[in-house]
Amino acid sequence: MLGIVFTEFMEMVETQFSEDLLDDVLDSCNLASGGSYTSVGYYDYKEMIQLVMALSKQVNVPVDELIEAFGTHMFGVLGGKYPVMLEGYATTLDFLESVDGTVHKEVLKLYPDAELPHFSTERKSQGHLVMHYKSRRPFSNLALGLIKGSAQYFDEVLEISFTSSQDESMYRTDFDIRVADE
């Protein structure tokens, strides 16, 4: 998993909770990396799971809620660092349709060894999109947070429902996304 995901997670914990809490979370995990991350490094995604589970215990917030909140935070960070990826899109759904074909291609230019999830979309109407998430890692709630972060960026209200499944090697989630009042 990309190091920027870890460094931004730690930044979010410091900002939304405290530096002391982050230290407690790191101390409670037996991380192969030792909890030392660089934004350009690559780390085992299982360390992120350990960190989120430890944070969940510390703050008594469910893991899925924390991962979703992190996704929303992460969208704001990425939008701020790479605004060019958002240029030319008028709506959240227009942007979401481009994630796999455009945004992920740009990410791979910056991080060629990144293992990104796969997204495909079906546009049902102007205000209705179905987005299919597929990954070897269990982070569909991160994707949900990123979707919600994109809606905040485009100042839109979305109604999102989803169904998830998994087998031995793949996690799948179908997001049904509608612009409110459509």
C-alpha positions in Angstrom: 0.0 0.0 0.0 1.2 3.5 -0.8 3.1 5.3 2.0 1.1 8.4 1.4 -2.0 6.5 2.7 -0.1 5.8 5.9 1.3 9.2 6.4 -2.1 10.8 5.8 -3.8 8.4 8.1 -1.3 9.4 10.9 -1.9 13.1 10.0 -5.7 12.6 10.3 -5.3 10.9 13.7 -3.1 13.7 15.0 -5.5 16.4 13.7 -8.8 14.8 14.7 -7.7 13.3 17.9 -4.2 14.0 19.2 -0.5 13.3 18.8 -0.6 11.4 22.1 -3.3 9.2 20.8 -1.4 8.5 17.7 1.6 7.5 19.8 -0.7 5.2 21.8 -2.0 3.6 18.7 1.5 3.0 17.3 2.7 1.6 20.6 -0.1 -0.9 20.7 0.7 -2.4 17.3 3.6 -4.7 16.5 4.2 -3.3 13.1 6.8 -4.7 10.7 7.7 -1.2 9.6 8.0 -0.1 13.2 5.4 2.6 12.4 7.8 4.6 10.5 6.4 5.6 7.0 7.4 7.8 4.2 4.9 9.1 1.6 6.8 7.5 -1.3 7.3 4.1 0.3 5.2 0.9 0.0 3.9 -1.0 3.0 1.9 -4.0 3.8 -1.8 -3.1 3.8 -2.2 -5.3 6.9 -0.4 -2.6 8.9 -3.2 -0.2 8.0 -5.7 -2.7 9.3 -3.8 -3.0 12.6 -3.6 0.7 12.9 -7.3 1.3 12.3 -8.3 -1.6 14.7 -6.0 -0.1 17.4 -7.5 3.4 16.8 -11.0 1.9 17.0 -10.3 0.4 20.4 -8.8 3.7 21.7 -11.7 6.0 20.5 -14.6 3.5 20.6 -15.6 4.2 17.0 -16.3 1.2 14.6 -13.5 0.3 12.2 -15.7 0.8 9.1 -16.6 4.4 10.2 -13.0 5.3 10.8 -11.9 3.9 7.4 -14.8 5.8 5.7 -13.8 9.0 7.6 -10.2 8.5 6.5 -11.4 8.2 2.8 -13.2 11.5 3.0 -10.1 13.1 4.6 -7.9 11.5 2.0 -9.9 12.9 -0.9 -9.4 16.4 0.5 -5.7 15.8 0.7 -5.3 14.4 -2.8 -7.6 17.1 -4.3 -5.4 19.7 -2.6 -2.1 18.1 -3.8 -3.2 17.2 -7.3 -5.9 19.6 -8.3 -5.2 18.9 -12.0 -6.9 15.5 -11.5 -10.2 17.3 -10.8 -10.1 19.8 -13.6 -12.6 19.4 -16.3 -15.3 17.7 -14.2 -18.5 19.4 -13.5 -20.1 16.9 -11.2 -19.3 14.1 -8.8 -20.6 11.4 -11.1 -18.6 12.7 -14.0 -15.5 12.6 -11.9 -16.2 9.1 -10.5 -16.6 7.7 -14.0 -13.0 8.8 -14.7 -11.3 7.3 -11.7 -10.1 4.1 -13.2 -9.3 5.4 -16.7 -7.8 8.8 -15.9 -7.1 9.3 -12.2 -5.5 5.9 -11.6 -3.3 6.3 -14.7 -2.0 9.5 -13.2 -1.4 7.8 -9.8 0.6 5.1 -11.6 2.8 7.7 -13.2 3.7 8.9 -9.7 3.7 5.5 -8.0 4.5 2.9 -10.7 4.4 -0.1 -8.3 1.0 0.9 -6.7 -1.6 -1.9 -6.6 -4.8 0.1 -7.0 -8.3 -1.2 -6.8 -10.3 -1.5 -10.0 -13.4 0.6 -10.6 -15.9 0.2 -13.4 -19.1 2.3 -13.8 -22.5 2.1 -15.4 -24.3 5.4 -15.9 -28.0 4.8 -15.4 -29.0 8.4 -15.9 -27.6 11.9 -15.5 -27.9 11.7 -11.7 -27.5 8.0 -11.2 -24.3 5.9 -11.4 -23.4 2.4 -10.3 -19.7 2.0 -9.5 -18.2 -1.4 -9.1 -15.2 -1.7 -6.8 -12.8 -4.7 -6.9 -9.7 -5.2 -4.9 -7.6 -7.8 -3.2 -7.7 -5.6 -0.1 -10.8 -5.0 2.2 -11.1 -1.2 1.8 -14.5 -0.6 0.2 -15.2 1.7 3.1 -12.2 3.8 2.1 -13.7 4.0 -1.4 -17.0 5.1 0.2 -15.2 7.8 2.0 -13.5 8.9 -1.1 -16.8 9.0 -2.9 -18.3 11.2 -0.1 -15.2 13.4 -0.2 -15.7 13.9 -4.0 -19.3 14.9 -3.3 -18.1 17.5 -0.8 -15.6 18.9 -3.3 -18.4 19.2 -6.0 -20.8 20.5 -3.4 -23.4 17.8 -4.1 -25.5 15.7 -1.9 -25.4 12.0 -2.8 -27.6 9.1 -1.8 -25.3 6.0 -1.6 -26.2 2.4 -1.0 -24.0 -0.6 -1.5 -23.7 -4.3 -1.4 -20.4 -6.2 -0.8 -19.1 -9.7 -1.3 -15.8 -11.5 -1.2 -14.1 -14.7 -2.0 -10.7 -16.0 -1.1 -8.8 -13.4 -3.1 -11.1 -10.6 -4.1 -13.4 -8.0 -2.4 -16.2 -6.5 -4.4 -18.6 -3.7 -3.7 -21.3 -2.3 -5.9 -22.1 1.4 -5.0 -25.4 2.7 -6.2 -24.9 6.4 -6.3 -27.7 9.0 -6.9 -27.6 12.7 -6.8 -30.2 13.8 -4.2 -33.3 15.3 -5.7 -32.8 13.4 -9.0 
